[in-house]
Amino acid sequence: MASFTEKKDSCDFTKVAENVWKLVVRFPFGMREVNCYLFKGEKGYTIVDTGDCHETAKETWNKVLASVFPIEKIVLTHSHPDHLGLAKWLKEKYSVPVFMSDLSFQAMQETKARFAASHDKYEAVLQKHGGPALPKRNFAREIPKYD
C-alpha cells in the first residue's frame, strides 16, 4: 500500500502510523464524509468502518482496494449508516466477515424498526388526506442486517 498521502476528487488516503491508513470516504448527503481505516495484519487488511452507501463511496473503495489484497475482515465501530453503509457491499465483494458489538447490532435493528414504523405513520397521514403513497426507498436508506 502507498506510504504517501493521495488526494483525489473523492478521497484522501493517508498513512497515519506503521501499518495503519486513514481513508476519508465522501458521499453527497448526511455528514458528507467519514474517516475509515485500514490496518495491515499478518493475514491481510482489516477495514474499520466503510462510509455511507453511495456510488461515489464505492468508487473510492475500488480505487484504494485495487492496490490492497487480501481483505481479512470488516469491523464497524457503531451503527450509524455513514459507518456501516457499505459493509454489506464489501462483505459480498471480498467474502469477508463483518464484526460489530452486540450493542451496535441491537441499535441497528432498533433504528431499522423505527424507520419502518415512521414510514407507515407518515404514509397513513398522506393517504388520509388524498396524498400519494410514500415509497420506502425514498423515505430512509436501507440498513442491512449482518449475521
N, CA and C atoms as an extended XYZ file, in Angstrom:
441
Properties=species:S:1:pos:R:3:atomname:S:1:resname:S:1:resid:I:1 pbc="F F F"
N         0.849       -1.166        0.000 N   MET     1
C         0.000        0.000        0.000 CA  MET     1
C         0.898        1.233        0.000 C   MET     1
N         0.423        2.301       -0.577 N   ALA     2
C         1.196        3.533       -0.694 CA  ALA     2
C         1.534        4.089        0.677 C   ALA     2
N         2.709        4.688        0.786 N   SER     3
C         3.124        5.309        2.042 CA  SER     3
C         3.115        6.824        1.899 C   SER     3
N         2.155        7.346        1.196 N   PHE     4
C         2.059        8.777        0.936 CA  PHE     4
C         0.606        9.194        1.052 C   PHE     4
N         0.368       10.478        1.021 N   THR     5
C        -0.997       10.986        1.018 CA  THR     5
C        -1.444       11.109       -0.422 C   THR     5
N        -2.557       10.479       -0.722 N   GLU     6
C        -3.113       10.543       -2.068 CA  GLU     6
C        -4.405       11.325       -1.989 C   GLU     6
N        -4.498       12.437       -2.717 N   LYS     7
C        -5.718       13.240       -2.725 CA  LYS     7
C        -6.325       13.167       -4.107 C   LYS     7
N        -7.535       12.683       -4.151 N   LYS     8
C        -8.273       12.604       -5.403 CA  LYS     8
C        -9.605       13.304       -5.177 C   LYS     8
N       -10.415       13.413       -6.229 N   ASP     9
C       -11.702       14.074       -6.111 CA  ASP     9
C       -12.558       13.476       -5.008 C   ASP     9
N       -12.506       12.168       -4.841 N   SER    10
C       -13.426       11.517       -3.923 CA  SER    10
C       -12.782       10.988       -2.648 C   SER    10
N       -11.449       11.116       -2.488 N   CYS    11
C       -10.874       10.551       -1.269 CA  CYS    11
C        -9.551       11.188       -0.888 C   CYS    11
N        -9.279       11.113        0.401 N   ASP    12
C        -7.963       11.397        0.961 CA  ASP    12
C        -7.507       10.090        1.587 C   ASP    12
N        -6.308        9.645        1.229 N   PHE    13
C        -5.786        8.363        1.690 CA  PHE    13
C        -4.413        8.621        2.279 C   PHE    13
N        -4.273        8.433        3.598 N   THR    14
C        -3.067        8.849        4.289 CA  THR    14
C        -2.560        7.763        5.232 C   THR    14
N        -1.253        7.528        5.198 N   LYS    15
C        -0.648        6.640        6.193 CA  LYS    15
C        -0.541        7.436        7.487 C   LYS    15
N        -1.117        6.883        8.573 N   VAL    16
C        -1.116        7.611        9.848 CA  VAL    16
C        -0.202        6.976       10.882 C   VAL    16
N         0.185        5.720       10.681 N   ALA    17
C         1.102        5.019       11.574 CA  ALA    17
C         1.596        3.782       10.826 C   ALA    17
N         2.545        3.099       11.427 N   GLU    18
C         3.035        1.874       10.803 CA  GLU    18
C         1.863        0.900       10.622 C   GLU    18
N         1.620        0.487        9.390 N   ASN    19
C         0.557       -0.465        9.039 CA  ASN    19
C        -0.856        0.048        9.283 C   ASN    19
N        -1.042        1.370        9.334 N   VAL    20
C        -2.378        1.961        9.532 CA  VAL    20
C        -2.561        3.098        8.531 C   VAL    20
N        -3.681        3.054        7.782 N   TRP    21
C        -4.009        4.092        6.814 CA  TRP    21
C        -5.393        4.642        7.106 C   TRP    21
N        -5.548        5.931        6.920 N   LYS    22
C        -6.858        6.572        7.047 CA  LYS    22
C        -7.375        6.885        5.653 C   LYS    22
N        -8.621        6.555        5.429 N   LEU    23
C        -9.286        6.834        4.164 CA  LEU    23
C       -10.513        7.689        4.463 C   LEU    23
N       -10.565        8.890        3.910 N   VAL    24
C       -11.752        9.729        4.036 CA  VAL    24
C       -12.673        9.364        2.877 C   VAL    24
N       -13.838        8.810        3.221 N   VAL    25
C       -14.809        8.392        2.215 CA  VAL    25
C       -15.904        9.449        2.161 C   VAL    25
N       -16.118        9.983        0.954 N   ARG    26
C       -17.098       11.053        0.767 CA  ARG    26
C       -18.335       10.546        0.042 C   ARG    26
N       -19.472       11.205        0.327 N   PHE    27
C       -20.757       10.909       -0.296 CA  PHE    27
C       -21.576       12.191       -0.241 C   PHE    27
N       -22.544       12.377       -1.131 N   PRO    28
C       -23.193       13.683       -1.285 CA  PRO    28
C       -24.411       13.934       -0.390 C   PRO    28
N       -24.454       13.394        0.822 N   PHE    29
C       -25.587       13.620        1.711 CA  PHE    29
C       -25.150       13.376        3.143 C   PHE    29
N       -26.029       13.698        4.093 N   GLY    30
C       -25.739       13.447        5.504 CA  GLY    30
C       -24.480       14.167        5.947 C   GLY    30
N       -23.601       13.453        6.615 N   MET    31
C       -22.345       14.027        7.116 CA  MET    31
C       -21.370       14.346        5.973 C   MET    31
N       -21.618       13.818        4.801 N   ARG    32
C       -20.835       14.045        3.577 CA  ARG    32
C       -19.479       13.344        3.542 C   ARG    32
N       -18.971       12.905        4.684 N   GLU    33
C       -17.722       12.135        4.694 CA  GLU    33
C       -17.557       11.442        6.039 C   GLU    33
N       -16.739       10.401        6.028 N   VAL    34
C       -16.421        9.668        7.253 CA  VAL    34
C       -14.988        9.164        7.147 C   VAL    34
N       -14.311        9.114        8.271 N   ASN    35
C       -12.966        8.548        8.314 CA  ASN    35
C       -13.077        7.037        8.486 C   ASN    35
N       -12.443        6.320        7.579 N   CYS    36
C       -12.359        4.867        7.649 CA  CYS    36
C       -10.879        4.520        7.779 C   CYS    36
N       -10.592        3.318        8.244 N   TYR    37
C        -9.198        2.938        8.455 CA  TYR    37
C        -8.932        1.549        7.897 C   TYR    37
N        -7.705        1.343        7.481 N   LEU    38
C        -7.221        0.031        7.084 CA  LEU    38
C        -6.020       -0.293        7.959 C   LEU    38
N        -6.062       -1.469        8.581 N   PHE    39
C        -4.974       -1.948        9.423 CA  PHE    39
C        -4.377       -3.172        8.747 C   PHE    39
N        -3.077       -3.153        8.533 N   LYS    40
C        -2.406       -4.305        7.928 CA  LYS    40
C        -2.052       -5.293        9.032 C   LYS    40
N        -2.554       -6.517        8.890 N   GLY    41
C        -2.247       -7.587        9.832 CA  GLY    41
C        -1.411       -8.652        9.165 C   GLY    41
N        -1.201       -9.751        9.864 N   GLU    42
C        -0.383      -10.841        9.328 CA  GLU    42
C        -1.051      -11.557        8.156 C   GLU    42
N        -2.404      -11.590        8.145 N   LYS    43
C        -3.116      -12.347        7.118 CA  LYS    43
C        -3.842      -11.465        6.114 C   LYS    43
N        -3.762      -10.161        6.277 N   GLY    44
C        -4.459       -9.264        5.365 CA  GLY    44
C        -4.825       -7.970        6.058 C   GLY    44
N        -5.702       -7.237        5.419 N   TYR    45
C        -6.106       -5.937        5.930 CA  TYR    45
C        -7.471       -6.000        6.603 C   TYR    45
N        -7.592       -5.248        7.690 N   THR    46
C        -8.867       -5.068        8.362 CA  THR    46
C        -9.369       -3.681        8.014 C   THR    46
N       -10.607       -3.603        7.542 N   ILE    47
C       -11.261       -2.328        7.263 CA  ILE    47
C       -12.059       -1.948        8.500 C   ILE    47
N       -11.879       -0.730        8.986 N   VAL    48
C       -12.662       -0.223       10.115 CA  VAL    48
C       -13.553        0.895        9.595 C   VAL    48
N       -14.841        0.615        9.582 N   ASP    49
C       -15.895        1.489        9.060 CA  ASP    49
C       -15.793        1.589        7.539 C   ASP    49
N       -16.928        1.930        6.900 N   THR    50
C       -16.989        1.784        5.451 CA  THR    50
C       -17.435        3.011        4.679 C   THR    50
N       -18.104        3.954        5.318 N   GLY    51
C       -18.714        5.055        4.588 CA  GLY    51
C       -20.141        4.700        4.226 C   GLY    51
N       -20.894        5.707        3.842 N   ASP    52
C       -22.300        5.514        3.511 CA  ASP    52
C       -22.457        4.876        2.141 C   ASP    52
N       -23.592        4.268        1.897 N   CYS    53
C       -23.839        3.542        0.659 CA  CYS    53
C       -24.172        4.511       -0.475 C   CYS    53
N       -23.194        4.743       -1.330 N   HIS    54
C       -23.362        5.618       -2.493 CA  HIS    54
C       -22.294        5.248       -3.512 C   HIS    54
N       -22.589        5.455       -4.768 N   GLU    55
C       -21.641        5.109       -5.833 CA  GLU    55
C       -20.298        5.832       -5.670 C   GLU    55
N       -20.320        7.073       -5.223 N   THR    56
C       -19.076        7.823       -5.013 CA  THR    56
C       -18.196        7.115       -3.987 C   THR    56
N       -18.802        6.648       -2.907 N   ALA    57
C       -18.047        5.944       -1.873 CA  ALA    57
C       -17.519        4.604       -2.403 C   ALA    57
N       -18.320        3.916       -3.191 N   LYS    58
C       -17.863        2.653       -3.791 CA  LYS    58
C       -16.667        2.891       -4.703 C   LYS    58
N       -16.709        3.961       -5.484 N   GLU    59
C       -15.581        4.292       -6.365 CA  GLU    59
C       -14.319        4.534       -5.551 C   GLU    59
N       -14.462        5.213       -4.417 N   THR    60
C       -13.317        5.466       -3.545 CA  THR    60
C       -12.709        4.157       -3.074 C   THR    60
N       -13.546        3.259       -2.563 N   TRP    61
C       -13.039        1.970       -2.105 CA  TRP    61
C       -12.416        1.172       -3.248 C   TRP    61
N       -13.037        1.196       -4.414 N   ASN    62
C       -12.478        0.466       -5.551 CA  ASN    62
C       -11.084        0.974       -5.901 C   ASN    62
N       -10.877        2.292       -5.876 N   LYS    63
C        -9.551        2.856       -6.169 CA  LYS    63
C        -8.518        2.386       -5.153 C   LYS    63
N        -8.869        2.479       -3.888 N   VAL    64
C        -7.918        2.143       -2.834 CA  VAL    64
C        -7.667        0.641       -2.777 C   VAL    64
N        -8.725       -0.144       -2.855 N   LEU    65
C        -8.561       -1.585       -2.693 CA  LEU    65
C        -7.967       -2.267       -3.917 C   LEU    65
N        -7.835       -1.562       -5.018 N   ALA    66
C        -7.167       -2.129       -6.190 CA  ALA    66
C        -5.712       -2.461       -5.870 C   ALA    66
N        -5.125       -1.733       -4.884 N   SER    67
C        -3.728       -1.971       -4.536 CA  SER    67
C        -3.573       -2.732       -3.214 C   SER    67
N        -4.689       -3.148       -2.620 N   VAL    68
C        -4.654       -3.807       -1.314 CA  VAL    68
C        -5.296       -5.186       -1.437 C   VAL    68
N        -4.570       -6.208       -1.033 N   PHE    69
C        -5.162       -7.536       -1.005 CA  PHE    69
C        -4.318       -8.413       -0.112 C   PHE    69
N        -4.855       -9.291        0.637 N   PRO    70
C        -6.282       -9.580        0.782 CA  PRO    70
C        -6.925       -8.751        1.899 C   PRO    70
N        -8.228       -8.654        1.830 N   ILE    71
C        -9.016       -8.067        2.906 CA  ILE    71
C        -9.391       -9.217        3.823 C   ILE    71
N        -9.114       -9.070        5.095 N   GLU    72
C        -9.366      -10.143        6.060 CA  GLU    72
C       -10.730      -10.022        6.726 C   GLU    72
N       -11.105       -8.799        7.094 N   LYS    73
C       -12.377       -8.610        7.789 CA  LYS    73
C       -12.746       -7.136        7.801 C   LYS    73
N       -13.992       -6.878        8.214 N   ILE    74
C       -14.521       -5.528        8.372 CA  ILE    74
C       -14.974       -5.390        9.817 C   ILE    74
N       -14.597       -4.294       10.450 N   VAL    75
C       -15.019       -4.002       11.815 CA  VAL    75
C       -15.784       -2.685       11.784 C   VAL    75
N       -16.960       -2.693       12.378 N   LEU    76
C       -17.799       -1.492       12.422 CA  LEU    76
C       -17.795       -0.938       13.836 C   LEU    76
N       -17.480        0.346       13.973 N   THR    77
C       -17.372        0.945       15.302 CA  THR    77
C       -18.720        1.213       15.940 C   THR    77
N       -19.723        1.518       15.119 N   HIS    78
C       -21.075        1.734       15.634 CA  HIS    78
C       -22.062        1.684       14.475 C   HIS    78
N       -23.350        1.863       14.796 N   SER    79
C       -24.397        1.530       13.836 CA  SER    79
C       -24.924        2.688       12.999 C   SER    79
N       -24.213        3.784       12.901 N   HIS    80
C       -24.680        4.867       12.031 CA  HIS    80
C       -24.454        4.491       10.562 C   HIS    80
N       -25.412        4.851        9.681 N   PRO    81
C       -25.290        4.480        8.266 CA  PRO    81
C       -24.004        4.953        7.597 C   PRO    81
N       -23.445        6.085        8.034 N   ASP    82
C       -22.211        6.552        7.410 CA  ASP    82
C       -21.001        5.709        7.824 C   ASP    82
N       -21.149        4.872        8.829 N   HIS    83
C       -20.065        3.986        9.243 CA  HIS    83
C       -20.258        2.551        8.759 C   HIS    83
N       -21.507        2.149        8.514 N   LEU    84
C       -21.741        0.764        8.115 CA  LEU    84
C       -22.393        0.620        6.745 C   LEU    84
N       -22.629        1.721        6.055 N   GLY    85
C       -23.397        1.692        4.816 CA  GLY    85
C       -22.880        0.790        3.712 C   GLY    85
N       -21.581        0.632        3.615 N   LEU    86
C       -21.020       -0.211        2.551 CA  LEU    86
C       -20.513       -1.557        3.052 C   LEU    86
N       -20.802       -1.890        4.297 N   ALA    87
C       -20.291       -3.153        4.839 CA  ALA    87
C       -20.824       -4.357        4.075 C   ALA    87
N       -22.097       -4.344        3.752 N   LYS    88
C       -22.665       -5.479        3.015 CA  LYS    88
C       -22.018       -5.603        1.635 C   LYS    88
N       -21.855       -4.498        0.958 N   TRP    89
C       -21.234       -4.494       -0.369 CA  TRP    89
C       -19.802       -5.031       -0.293 C   TRP    89
N       -19.016       -4.532        0.677 N   LEU    90
C       -17.638       -5.004        0.823 CA  LEU    90
C       -17.595       -6.469        1.254 C   LEU    90
N       -18.500       -6.855        2.147 N   LYS    91
C       -18.570       -8.257        2.592 CA  LYS    91
C       -18.788       -9.186        1.401 C   LYS    91
N       -19.733       -8.821        0.553 N   GLU    92
C       -20.036       -9.669       -0.603 CA  GLU    92
C       -18.922       -9.627       -1.644 C   GLU    92
N       -18.345       -8.463       -1.854 N   LYS    93
C       -17.297       -8.315       -2.864 CA  LYS    93
C       -16.038       -9.106       -2.498 C   LYS    93
N       -15.674       -9.115       -1.204 N   TYR    94
C       -14.429       -9.743       -0.780 CA  TYR    94
C       -14.636      -11.028        0.031 C   TYR    94
N       -15.886      -11.434        0.239 N   SER    95
C       -16.196      -12.653        1.005 CA  SER    95
C       -15.497      -12.654        2.362 C   SER    95
N       -15.707      -11.574        3.102 N   VAL    96
C       -15.088      -11.433        4.420 CA  VAL    96
C       -16.167      -11.228        5.483 C   VAL    96
N       -15.854      -11.577        6.727 N   PRO    97
C       -16.826      -11.376        7.803 CA  PRO    97
C       -16.890       -9.913        8.238 C   PRO    97
N       -18.036       -9.556        8.811 N   VAL    98
C       -18.257       -8.223        9.364 CA  VAL    98
C       -18.453       -8.385       10.866 C   VAL    98
N       -17.751       -7.560       11.642 N   PHE    99
C       -17.853       -7.606       13.097 CA  PHE    99
C       -18.346       -6.264       13.630 C   PHE    99
N       -19.238       -6.343       14.615 N   MET   100
C       -19.689       -5.160       15.340 CA  MET   100
C       -20.122       -5.628       16.724 C   MET   100
N       -20.191       -4.711       17.661 N   SER   101
C       -20.587       -5.087       19.009 CA  SER   101
C       -22.057       -5.492       19.043 C   SER   101
N       -22.424       -6.278       20.037 N   ASP   102
C       -23.827       -6.654       20.214 CA  ASP   102
C       -24.691       -5.413       20.408 C   ASP   102
N       -24.194       -4.440       21.144 N   LEU   103
C       -24.945       -3.209       21.388 CA  LEU   103
C       -25.194       -2.452       20.081 C   LEU   103
N       -24.193       -2.360       19.228 N   SER   104
C       -24.369       -1.696       17.932 CA  SER   104
C       -25.329       -2.465       17.039 C   SER   104
N       -25.246       -3.792       17.062 N   PHE   105
C       -26.157       -4.598       16.263 CA  PHE   105
C       -27.597       -4.376       16.724 C   PHE   105
N       -27.811       -4.355       18.023 N   GLN   106
C       -29.147       -4.109       18.568 CA  GLN   106
C       -29.637       -2.717       18.180 C   GLN   106
N       -28.775       -1.713       18.278 N   ALA   107
C       -29.148       -0.343       17.898 CA  ALA   107
C       -29.509       -0.275       16.420 C   ALA   107
N       -28.768       -0.994       15.582 N   MET   108
C       -29.051       -1.020       14.149 CA  MET   108
C       -30.436       -1.604       13.890 C   MET   108
N       -30.774       -2.680       14.568 N   GLN   109
C       -32.076       -3.313       14.390 CA  GLN   109
C       -33.208       -2.402       14.888 C   GLN   109
N       -32.981       -1.704       16.000 N   GLU   110
C       -33.990       -0.781       16.525 CA  GLU   110
C       -34.208        0.391       15.574 C   GLU   110
N       -33.140        0.899       14.997 N   THR   111
C       -33.253        2.007       14.037 CA  THR   111
C       -34.035        1.557       12.815 C   THR   111
N       -33.744        0.375       12.344 N   LYS   112
C       -34.456       -0.168       11.183 CA  LYS   112
C       -35.952       -0.282       11.481 C   LYS   112
N       -36.302       -0.748       12.666 N   ALA   113
C       -37.707       -0.879       13.057 CA  ALA   113
C       -38.371        0.496       13.166 C   ALA   113
N       -37.649        1.492       13.711 N   ARG   114
C       -38.200        2.853       13.819 CA  ARG   114
C       -38.452        3.449       12.449 C   ARG   114
N       -37.533        3.251       11.499 N   PHE   115
C       -37.741        3.767       10.147 CA  PHE   115
C       -38.999        3.163        9.533 C   PHE   115
N       -39.168        1.856        9.690 N   ALA   116
C       -40.339        1.191        9.123 CA  ALA   116
C       -41.615        1.722        9.761 C   ALA   116
N       -41.640        1.886       11.084 N   ALA   117
C       -42.825        2.388       11.774 CA  ALA   117
C       -43.117        3.834       11.373 C   ALA   117
N       -42.079        4.651       11.251 N   SER   118
C       -42.269        6.052       10.850 CA  SER   118
C       -42.820        6.135        9.437 C   SER   118
N       -42.303        5.308        8.550 N   HIS   119
C       -42.801        5.284        7.173 CA  HIS   119
C       -44.298        5.015        7.166 C   HIS   119
N       -44.701        3.982        7.904 N   ASP   120
C       -46.117        3.607        7.935 CA  ASP   120
C       -46.975        4.731        8.504 C   ASP   120
N       -46.485        5.421        9.519 N   LYS   121
C       -47.215        6.532       10.142 CA  LYS   121
C       -47.417        7.673        9.141 C   LYS   121
N       -46.353        8.085        8.480 N   TYR   122
C       -46.454        9.193        7.525 CA  TYR   122
C       -47.274        8.814        6.297 C   TYR   122
N       -47.138        7.576        5.869 N   GLU   123
C       -47.923        7.145        4.720 CA  GLU   123
C       -49.419        7.157        5.052 C   GLU   123
N       -49.787        6.766        6.265 N   ALA   124
C       -51.195        6.786        6.673 CA  ALA   124
C       -51.747        8.207        6.650 C   ALA   124
N       -50.971        9.183        7.099 N   VAL   125
C       -51.404       10.592        7.068 CA  VAL   125
C       -51.590       11.052        5.622 C   VAL   125
N       -50.642       10.728        4.760 N   LEU   126
C       -50.769       11.108        3.357 CA  LEU   126
C       -52.003       10.479        2.712 C   LEU   126
N       -52.221        9.206        2.971 N   GLN   127
C       -53.376        8.510        2.399 CA  GLN   127
C       -54.691        9.132        2.893 C   GLN   127
N       -54.747        9.464        4.176 N   LYS   128
C       -55.949       10.058        4.773 CA  LYS   128
C       -56.326       11.367        4.094 C   LYS   128
N       -55.317       12.098        3.659 N   HIS   129
C       -55.554       13.409        3.055 CA  HIS   129
C       -55.426       13.398        1.537 C   HIS   129
N       -55.502       12.199        0.935 N   GLY   130
C       -55.501       12.085       -0.514 CA  GLY   130
C       -54.139       12.190       -1.164 C   GLY   130
N       -53.087       12.061       -0.394 N   GLY   131
C       -51.738       12.159       -0.938 CA  GLY   131
C       -51.290       10.856       -1.570 C   GLY   131
N       -50.128       10.885       -2.189 N   PRO   132
C       -49.603        9.681       -2.853 CA  PRO   132
C       -49.006        8.709       -1.841 C   PRO   132
N       -48.771        7.505       -2.299 N   ALA   133
C       -48.062        6.525       -1.474 CA  ALA   133
C       -46.639        7.023       -1.247 C   ALA   133
N       -46.092        6.670       -0.141 N   LEU   134
C       -44.741        7.097        0.219 CA  LEU   134
C       -43.792        5.921        0.040 C   LEU   134
N       -43.007        5.922       -1.046 N   PRO   135
C       -42.103        4.784       -1.281 CA  PRO   135
C       -41.070        4.662       -0.168 C   PRO   135
N       -40.867        3.463        0.315 N   LYS   136
C       -39.881        3.247        1.385 CA  LYS   136
C       -38.483        3.638        0.933 C   LYS   136
N       -38.176        3.399       -0.331 N   ARG   137
C       -36.828        3.714       -0.805 CA  ARG   137
C       -36.548        5.207       -0.760 C   ARG   137
N       -37.584        6.037       -0.788 N   ASN   138
C       -37.381        7.482       -0.712 CA  ASN   138
C       -37.430        7.997        0.716 C   ASN   138
N       -37.875        7.160        1.636 N   PHE   139
C       -38.058        7.612        2.999 CA  PHE   139
C       -36.803        7.439        3.842 C   PHE   139
N       -36.167        6.318        3.733 N   ALA   140
C       -34.976        6.048        4.551 CA  ALA   140
C       -34.074        5.078        3.816 C   ALA   140
N       -32.784        5.264        4.005 N   ARG   141
C       -31.842        4.331        3.432 CA  ARG   141
C       -31.966        2.996        4.123 C   ARG   141
N       -31.802        1.942        3.370 N   GLU   142
C       -31.881        0.612        3.974 CA  GLU   142
C       -30.707        0.395        4.893 C   GLU   142
N       -30.996       -0.182        6.035 N   ILE   143
C       -29.948       -0.560        6.975 CA  ILE   143
C       -29.830       -2.076        6.914 C   ILE   143
N       -28.770       -2.579        6.316 N   PRO   144
C       -28.670       -4.041        6.124 CA  PRO   144
C       -28.429       -4.775        7.432 C   PRO   144
N       -28.818       -6.025        7.452 N   LYS   145
C       -28.586       -6.882        8.612 CA  LYS   145
C       -27.334       -7.705        8.345 C   LYS   145
N       -26.491       -7.817        9.349 N   TYR   146
C       -25.285       -8.619        9.233 CA  TYR   146
C       -25.378       -9.772       10.209 C   TYR   146
N       -25.262      -10.983        9.705 N   ASP   147
C       -25.293      -12.175       10.567 CA  ASP   147
C       -23.909      -12.718       10.746 C   ASP   147
